[in-house]
Amino acid sequence: MSDQAERRGEWRPGGVRPAMWGGLALLLALPGAAMGLHAEGVVWTASDFAVMGALLGSVGLGIELVVRASPSLAWRAGAVAAVLAAFLTVWVNLAVGMIGSEDNPYNLVFVGVVFLAVAGAVLARLRAAGMAKAMAAAAAAQAAAGALGFTADARGALFSILFAGAWLLAAGLFHLAAGGGRAAV
């Protein structure tokens, strides 16, 4: 790969890209396979597959975009962590809900966490230092939302607070990419 291609942040050869898309397709196929095997509790409708396909496609496209946004490995890893944190937050809320069931209106608060992270990324213009702050704010919002829901569902609240760790991981990686503490990777 040329130095110019590396600076543009293109994919490196080696099969990571097909493995990512294949893994996402496999994740989408798993519920269908489970239903074919008559696994108890696995009953998906066409709309369930469509929503999950859209979510997994968004993850794949998000990762495609972030790989091209920066040649910094720390920045890329931070962006992948943020994309996965957003995906998991949305998916858990749609599937079972963070606090109570998926029908609990309190869970809409977690959509705000994802919006905060996206808005922060836009305001930061994807610069590492600003991204670190945006992801730290998302982590704080995730933890606060979980803590506020503690009286409604203690297990869900603790689970939600653990999700703040994914946002913190992204923040730390962006901080590293910005040169925080060490040379940027």
Secondary structure, 3 states (H helix, E strand, C coil): CCHHHHHHCCCCCCCHHHHHHHHHHHHHHHHHHHHHCCCCCCCCCHHHHHHHHHHHHHHHHHHHHHHHHCCCHHHHHHHHHHHHHHHHHHHHHHHCCCCCCCCCHHHHHHHHHHHHHHHHHHHCCCCHHHHHHHHHHHHHHHHHHHHHCCCCCHHHHHHHHHHHHHHHHHHHHHHHHCCCCCCCC
